[in-house]
Amino acid sequence: MSVDVGWVVAGTVGGALVSALGPLITQGRERRDVRADVLRGIGDVERARWAPVEREDFRAAVISLRAAALVAGVNREAVDRYARLAQVAQRMSEDSWEVIPDPEYGGGIPGALGELTRSAAKLLTDSVWHPYRKRWSVRRALAALGSEEQALRSDEDETNIPWHVGIL
């Protein structure tokens, strides 16, 4: 009974290749799944920040987003900035709904605050979608968002925005 050395070497190399690439493929899939959970969380928060959604549903969406972001290793400052702006926007929508409980006209969010919140959501989405490519630009984008927020806070026309709302 003779053993062909070629088959033994090929089997050994093939086995080593499968054992080395298998975990890499699995880990890549797991990383994509975790990042997808963060993107779903952003969508849930975006839907829940508009009245007449209950405050507890909004709170649950933010908590779910934060948990997914923690597992995915997303920039915490970007998550916190978006969560805080979404909470302020949700409170504005809730207050507007109390004044005008109409599905067509009530529950509005002022344009500047809505745009700032969407910008924070876009930054967070981009950093999740392209984690390595966006790593260096996130800091600059967060600084720009901070400047826009400060400008909005000092705007005389936007003094009714409840910036004092505590973070969830």
Backbone torsions as a table, in degrees:
resi	resn	phi	psi	omega
1	MET	NA	113.8	-178.5
2	SER	-106.9	146.8	-179.5
3	VAL	-108.1	126.7	178.7
4	ASP	-79.9	119.2	-176.9
5	VAL	-62.5	-34.6	179.3
6	GLY	-60.1	-43.5	179.9
7	TRP	-67.5	-37.5	179.6
8	VAL	-66.0	-45.4	179.8
9	VAL	-65.7	-44.5	179.3
10	ALA	-62.2	-41.7	178.8
11	GLY	-64.8	-39.9	179.6
12	THR	-67.3	-46.3	179.0
13	VAL	-64.6	-43.0	178.8
14	GLY	-62.2	-43.4	178.4
15	GLY	-63.6	-41.2	178.8
16	ALA	-65.8	-39.6	179.6
17	LEU	-64.8	-44.2	178.6
18	VAL	-64.4	-42.2	-178.7
19	SER	-70.0	-25.7	178.3
20	ALA	-83.9	-39.9	-176.5
21	LEU	-82.4	-27.5	-178.6
22	GLY	-55.0	-54.2	178.7
23	PRO	-63.0	-35.4	178.6
24	LEU	-63.5	-42.4	178.9
25	ILE	-65.7	-43.9	179.6
26	THR	-64.7	-43.3	179.8
27	GLN	-64.8	-39.1	177.5
28	GLY	-61.6	-42.7	178.6
29	ARG	-65.0	-41.3	179.0
30	GLU	-64.3	-40.5	178.1
31	ARG	-62.9	-41.4	178.4
32	ARG	-65.4	-40.1	178.6
33	ASP	-62.7	-41.9	-179.4
34	VAL	-67.1	-42.3	177.4
35	ARG	-65.1	-35.7	177.0
36	ALA	-63.8	-36.0	176.4
37	ASP	-61.8	-38.5	178.1
38	VAL	-65.9	-43.5	179.2
39	LEU	-63.8	-39.6	174.9
40	ARG	-63.1	-38.7	178.2
41	GLY	-62.4	-40.3	177.4
42	ILE	-62.6	-43.4	177.5
43	GLY	-61.2	-40.5	178.6
44	ASP	-64.1	-42.0	179.1
45	VAL	-66.2	-42.0	179.5
46	GLU	-60.0	-41.0	178.5
47	ARG	-70.8	-36.5	-174.1
48	ALA	-80.4	-11.5	-176.9
49	ARG	-83.1	-3.0	179.4
50	TRP	-102.1	129.5	177.4
51	ALA	-65.6	151.0	12.1
52	PRO	-97.2	36.9	176.1
53	VAL	-68.8	137.5	-179.8
54	GLU	-63.8	146.6	-179.6
55	ARG	-60.6	-35.8	179.4
56	GLU	-66.8	-34.7	176.4
57	ASP	-67.0	-40.0	176.9
58	PHE	-64.0	-45.7	-179.7
59	ARG	-59.7	-43.0	178.8
60	ALA	-63.2	-38.3	178.6
61	ALA	-65.2	-40.9	178.9
62	VAL	-66.9	-42.2	179.2
63	ILE	-63.1	-42.1	178.1
64	SER	-63.1	-41.7	177.3
65	LEU	-61.7	-46.2	-179.6
66	ARG	-62.2	-40.8	179.0
67	ALA	-64.0	-44.9	179.2
68	ALA	-64.4	-40.4	179.9
69	ALA	-66.2	-36.3	178.2
70	LEU	-63.4	-45.4	179.7
71	VAL	-65.4	-37.7	-177.4
72	ALA	-78.6	-13.0	-179.5
73	GLY	73.8	33.3	-179.4
74	VAL	-76.3	151.5	179.2
75	ASN	-53.7	116.9	-174.6
76	ARG	-65.2	-38.0	-179.8
77	GLU	-63.5	-37.6	178.1
78	ALA	-66.2	-40.4	178.6
79	VAL	-65.6	-46.4	-179.2
80	ASP	-63.5	-41.6	179.6
81	ARG	-61.7	-47.4	179.7
82	TYR	-63.8	-44.1	-178.6
83	ALA	-61.5	-41.1	-179.4
84	ARG	-67.9	-45.3	179.2
85	LEU	-64.6	-39.4	177.6
86	ALA	-64.0	-36.2	179.3
87	GLN	-68.0	-42.1	177.9
88	VAL	-63.9	-42.8	178.8
89	ALA	-64.5	-39.1	178.4
90	GLN	-63.4	-40.7	178.9
91	ARG	-65.3	-39.9	177.2
92	MET	-63.7	-41.5	178.9
93	SER	-64.4	-41.8	178.6
94	GLU	-62.3	-45.2	179.1
95	ASP	-63.6	-40.8	178.7
96	SER	-64.7	-37.8	179.6
97	TRP	-65.7	-35.7	178.5
98	GLU	-65.0	-33.7	179.8
99	VAL	-78.4	-45.0	-178.4
100	ILE	-128.4	89.9	-178.2
101	PRO	-80.7	57.0	-178.8
102	ASP	-118.9	126.5	-177.9
103	PRO	-58.7	-25.8	-178.2
104	GLU	-86.1	-35.1	-174.3
105	TYR	-116.7	-22.2	-177.1
106	GLY	-85.7	166.9	176.3
107	GLY	77.1	19.6	-178.0
108	GLY	-74.5	157.1	176.0
109	ILE	-120.3	131.0	179.9
110	PRO	-52.8	143.4	-174.0
111	GLY	-53.5	-46.3	-177.0
112	ALA	-66.3	-41.9	178.2
113	LEU	-67.9	-41.5	177.8
114	GLY	-61.1	-42.4	179.7
115	GLU	-66.6	-40.8	178.2
116	LEU	-63.7	-40.4	179.1
117	THR	-66.9	-41.5	176.7
118	ARG	-63.8	-37.6	177.7
119	SER	-63.8	-40.3	177.8
120	ALA	-66.1	-38.8	177.4
121	ALA	-65.1	-40.0	179.4
122	LYS	-66.1	-42.4	177.4
123	LEU	-59.3	-46.2	-179.7
124	LEU	-64.4	-43.2	178.6
125	THR	-61.4	-45.7	179.3
126	ASP	-62.2	-40.1	-178.7
127	SER	-70.4	-26.6	176.6
128	VAL	-80.6	-40.3	-175.9
129	TRP	-69.8	-39.3	179.9
130	HIS	-125.9	71.1	-171.8
131	PRO	-62.5	-34.8	-177.3
132	TYR	-85.3	-37.6	-178.3
133	ARG	-71.1	-34.3	-175.4
134	LYS	-93.6	-3.1	-175.0
135	ARG	-53.6	-42.5	-174.9
136	TRP	-81.2	-27.7	-176.5
137	SER	-87.9	-11.2	-178.7
138	VAL	-62.7	-42.0	-179.4
139	ARG	-59.6	-45.9	178.8
140	ARG	-63.2	-42.7	-179.7
141	ALA	-65.7	-38.4	176.7
142	LEU	-64.5	-39.6	177.3
143	ALA	-64.2	-40.8	178.0
144	ALA	-64.8	-41.1	176.4
145	LEU	-62.4	-40.6	177.8
146	GLY	-61.6	-39.9	177.7
147	SER	-65.8	-42.2	178.2
148	GLU	-63.7	-40.1	178.8
149	GLU	-64.5	-43.3	178.7
150	GLN	-62.1	-41.0	177.7
151	ALA	-63.1	-40.3	179.1
152	LEU	-68.4	-38.6	178.1
153	ARG	-63.5	-34.6	-177.8
154	SER	-88.9	-4.8	-179.8
155	ASP	-71.3	126.6	-178.1
156	GLU	-63.4	-32.0	-177.7
157	ASP	-74.7	-17.7	-175.7
158	GLU	-109.0	29.8	-176.2
159	THR	-72.3	-13.8	-178.9
160	ASN	-86.7	3.2	178.8
161	ILE	-74.7	127.5	-177.1
162	PRO	-80.6	72.6	-178.4
163	TRP	-64.8	-19.8	-177.0
164	HIS	-75.9	-3.8	-178.3
165	VAL	-58.3	126.3	-179.8
166	GLY	-70.8	148.4	-179.6
167	ILE	-74.2	143.9	-177.3
168	LEU	-61.8	NA	NA
